[in-house]
Amino acid sequence: MNTPQRVALSVNVNKVALLRNSRHLGIPSVKRAAELCLLAGANGITIHPRPDERHIRASDVPELTALMKAWPEREFNIEGNPFHNLMEHVRAVRPHQVTFVPDSEGQFTSDHGWTFPQDAERLKPLIDECKALGVRVSLFMDPIPEQMAAARAVGADRVELYTEPYAAAFGMPEQATQLQRYADAAVAATQAGLGLNAGHDLNRDNLPAFVAALKGLQEVSIGHAFMADALEMGYAASVQAYMALLG
């Protein structure tokens, strides 16, 4: 009998950088936060270096790359808009995974996925370049089943389902309907030959139902809720709490 594979936890450390950037003291350390999460068992680290450097700065990327070299079995995921500053980081450090996100430069947070066929022509050469560099490509996508085959056709290896609509519906009458949308998208992604990631506003309350409903889910990226928990529980206890839910 095969044991189901545990869903991987990638900790997004952007909010550590946001707090650090509020003063000029260099604390809290983004690198140390990532290291403590890895020591506690996190499967990977995610960063989203935006052009305005309001959280992750360009200087953080090589520092975290050096840290991740000491953890070759863990994943380094860099996400962002490939038409802004993302590709310069990908070319320089070649992370394990890059997640393309269609956010605007001044956008408060990511709030939608790519759309096909509209985005296909401009994404394809950048996806091809990443794969030539040996970097796995994930596309940030809304849970629309019919879009999954198109994401695969343009060359993506995985999709990351944008989960804010599910998180907003959690505990509400529409929760089941939203969850079914994601389950259907997960099936379509798997049938198209895509790996399956998810992220945005997932937390310890809404994560168990989501993981149970999505067959084939490989990875979740969690930042805001994780760091809120870490303020109260510490990095190690927070990693352990989320890993237990993902088991």
Secondary structure in CASP SS format (residue, H / E / C, confidence):
PFRMAT SS
TARGET T0000
AUTHOR 0000-0000-0000
METHOD secondary structure of the structure
MODEL  1
M C 1.00
N C 1.00
T C 1.00
P C 1.00
Q C 1.00
R C 1.00
V C 1.00
A E 1.00
L E 1.00
S E 1.00
V E 1.00
N E 1.00
V C 1.00
N H 1.00
K H 1.00
V H 1.00
A H 1.00
L H 1.00
L H 1.00
R H 1.00
N C 1.00
S C 1.00
R C 1.00
H C 1.00
L C 1.00
G C 1.00
I C 1.00
P C 1.00
S C 1.00
V H 1.00
K H 1.00
R H 1.00
A H 1.00
A H 1.00
E H 1.00
L H 1.00
C H 1.00
L H 1.00
L H 1.00
A C 1.00
G C 1.00
A C 1.00
N C 1.00
G E 1.00
I E 1.00
T E 1.00
I E 1.00
H C 1.00
P C 1.00
R C 1.00
P C 1.00
D C 1.00
E C 1.00
R C 1.00
H C 1.00
I C 1.00
R C 1.00
A C 1.00
S C 1.00
D H 1.00
V H 1.00
P H 1.00
E H 1.00
L H 1.00
T H 1.00
A H 1.00
L H 1.00
M H 1.00
K H 1.00
A C 1.00
W C 1.00
P C 1.00
E C 1.00
R C 1.00
E E 1.00
F E 1.00
N E 1.00
I E 1.00
E E 1.00
G E 1.00
N C 1.00
P C 1.00
F C 1.00
H C 1.00
N C 1.00
L H 1.00
M H 1.00
E H 1.00
H H 1.00
V H 1.00
R H 1.00
A H 1.00
V H 1.00
R C 1.00
P C 1.00
H C 1.00
Q E 1.00
V E 1.00
T E 1.00
F E 1.00
V C 1.00
P C 1.00
D C 1.00
S C 1.00
E C 1.00
G C 1.00
Q C 1.00
F C 1.00
T C 1.00
S C 1.00
D C 1.00
H C 1.00
G C 1.00
W C 1.00
T C 1.00
F C 1.00
P C 1.00
Q C 1.00
D C 1.00
A H 1.00
E H 1.00
R H 1.00
L H 1.00
K H 1.00
P H 1.00
L H 1.00
I H 1.00
D H 1.00
E H 1.00
C H 1.00
K H 1.00
A H 1.00
L C 1.00
G C 1.00
V C 1.00
R E 1.00
V E 1.00
S E 1.00
L E 1.00
F E 1.00
M E 1.00
D C 1.00
P C 1.00
I C 1.00
P H 1.00
E H 1.00
Q H 1.00
M H 1.00
A H 1.00
A H 1.00
A H 1.00
R H 1.00
A H 1.00
V C 1.00
G C 1.00
A C 1.00
D C 1.00
R E 1.00
V E 1.00
E E 1.00
L E 1.00
Y E 1.00
T C 1.00
E H 1.00
P H 1.00
Y H 1.00
A H 1.00
A H 1.00
A H 1.00
F C 1.00
G C 1.00
M C 1.00
P C 1.00
E C 1.00
Q H 1.00
A H 1.00
T H 1.00
Q H 1.00
L H 1.00
Q H 1.00
R H 1.00
Y H 1.00
A H 1.00
D H 1.00
A H 1.00
A H 1.00
V H 1.00
A H 1.00
A H 1.00
T H 1.00
Q H 1.00
A C 1.00
G C 1.00
L C 1.00
G E 1.00
L E 1.00
N E 1.00
A E 1.00
G E 1.00
H C 1.00
D C 1.00
L C 1.00
N C 1.00
R C 1.00
D C 1.00
N C 1.00
L H 1.00
P H 1.00
A H 1.00
F H 1.00
V H 1.00
A H 1.00
A H 1.00
L C 1.00
K C 1.00
G C 1.00
L E 1.00
Q E 1.00
E E 1.00
V E 1.00
S E 1.00
I E 1.00
G C 1.00
H H 1.00
A H 1.00
F H 1.00
M H 1.00
A H 1.00
D H 1.00
A H 1.00
L H 1.00
E H 1.00
M H 1.00
G C 1.00
Y H 1.00
A H 1.00
A H 1.00
S H 1.00
V H 1.00
Q H 1.00
A H 1.00
Y H 1.00
M H 1.00
A H 1.00
L H 1.00
L H 1.00
G C 1.00
END
